[in-house]
Amino acid sequence: MERSSRSVTIEVMPDARLSKNRLRSTHWQTLSKLSKKAREDAFILALVEKPDDWETPARATVEITQYHARTPLDYEGLACQAAAYLDGMVDAGILLDDSPAVVVRYEMAHQKVKTVAESRITITVKPVDEHIGVEHGD
């Protein structure tokens, strides 16, 4: 994974029970444990991927990409699966918060892969220069 002081990317293989459609059929205690583990995993991954010169930005963009071999999640499902991981990135100091006051743009995308073993989600945080608009900051 590319390490740049201009972005931090983590790559995860989330448990399907964290998706929006599976939330209804999964016991709340199980969901609590899965969310806690996802948050802790993201915290560790973010610390590993965080460049030494990383300064937690006041504003940032978040890009979430699902690499899927079968049917992709809808955008609400993808956001739901990524939520605990994004919280872990906040815990690691990659973001101040995941609120609209800090995250000025939130993008989601899908990319087809050949095998289920290649399925994953990437979450990238990019700081936004305060003097440059969101559209021109990258």
C-alpha positions in Angstrom: 0.0 0.0 0.0 1.3 3.4 -0.9 2.4 5.6 2.0 2.1 9.3 1.4 1.9 12.2 3.9 -1.1 13.4 1.8 -3.3 10.4 2.5 -3.8 7.4 4.6 -5.4 4.2 3.3 -6.4 1.1 5.1 -7.6 -2.1 3.5 -10.1 -4.4 5.3 -12.2 -7.5 4.8 -15.3 -6.7 6.8 -17.7 -9.2 8.3 -20.9 -9.4 6.2 -22.9 -9.2 9.4 -21.9 -5.5 9.6 -23.8 -4.7 6.4 -27.1 -2.9 6.6 -29.2 -5.9 5.5 -27.6 -8.2 8.0 -28.0 -5.9 10.9 -31.6 -6.8 11.4 -30.9 -10.6 11.6 -27.8 -10.4 13.8 -28.1 -10.3 17.6 -27.1 -7.0 19.1 -24.4 -8.5 21.3 -22.8 -10.1 18.2 -23.0 -6.7 16.4 -21.4 -5.0 19.3 -18.5 -7.4 19.4 -18.0 -7.2 15.6 -18.1 -3.4 15.6 -15.6 -3.2 18.5 -13.2 -5.6 16.7 -13.5 -3.7 13.4 -12.8 -0.4 15.2 -9.7 -1.9 16.9 -8.5 -3.5 13.7 -8.8 -0.1 11.9 -7.0 1.6 14.7 -4.0 -0.7 14.4 -4.0 -0.6 10.6 -4.2 3.2 10.6 -1.3 3.5 13.0 0.8 1.2 10.7 -0.2 3.2 7.6 0.1 6.7 9.1 3.2 8.5 7.8 5.6 9.8 10.4 4.9 13.4 9.3 1.1 13.0 9.4 -0.8 16.0 10.9 -4.4 15.3 11.7 -6.3 17.6 9.3 -9.0 20.0 10.3 -10.8 19.1 7.1 -10.5 16.0 4.9 -12.2 13.8 2.3 -13.0 10.1 2.7 -13.0 7.7 -0.2 -14.5 4.2 0.3 -14.1 1.6 -2.4 -15.6 -1.9 -2.3 -13.7 -4.5 -4.4 -16.4 -7.2 -5.1 -16.5 -10.5 -6.9 -20.3 -10.9 -6.6 -23.1 -8.4 -6.1 -21.8 -5.1 -4.8 -23.4 -3.5 -1.7 -25.7 -0.5 -2.2 -24.2 2.7 -0.9 -26.0 2.7 2.4 -24.8 -0.9 3.0 -21.2 0.1 2.1 -21.3 3.1 4.4 -22.7 0.9 7.2 -19.9 -1.7 6.8 -17.2 1.0 6.7 -18.5 3.0 9.8 -16.7 1.1 12.5 -13.5 1.2 10.5 -13.7 4.9 10.0 -14.3 5.3 13.7 -11.0 3.4 14.3 -9.2 5.8 12.0 -10.6 8.7 14.1 -9.3 6.9 17.2 -5.8 6.6 15.6 -5.7 10.4 14.9 -6.1 10.1 11.1 -9.3 12.3 11.4 -10.4 14.6 14.1 -14.0 13.3 13.7 -16.1 11.7 11.0 -18.7 14.5 11.2 -19.6 16.8 8.3 -17.6 19.6 10.0 -14.4 17.6 9.3 -15.3 15.3 6.4 -16.1 17.8 3.6 -16.5 15.1 0.9 -17.5 11.5 1.2 -17.1 9.3 -1.9 -18.0 5.7 -2.4 -17.2 3.5 -5.4 -17.2 -0.2 -6.5 -14.7 -2.1 -8.5 -15.2 -5.6 -9.8 -12.5 -8.3 -9.0 -12.2 -11.8 -10.3 -12.4 -13.9 -7.1 -14.0 -13.7 -3.7 -10.6 -13.9 -2.1 -9.8 -10.5 -3.7 -12.9 -8.9 -2.1 -12.1 -6.1 0.3 -12.9 -2.5 1.2 -10.4 0.4 1.2 -10.8 3.6 3.1 -8.7 6.6 2.2 -8.5 9.9 4.1 -7.0 12.9 2.3 -6.5 16.2 4.0 -8.0 19.3 2.3 -5.9 22.4 2.2 -7.6 25.1 4.0 -6.6 27.7 1.4 -7.8 25.6 -1.5 -11.3 24.5 -2.3 -12.3 20.8 -2.0 -12.5 20.4 -5.7 -8.9 21.7 -6.2 -7.2 20.4 -3.1 -6.0 17.0 -4.4 
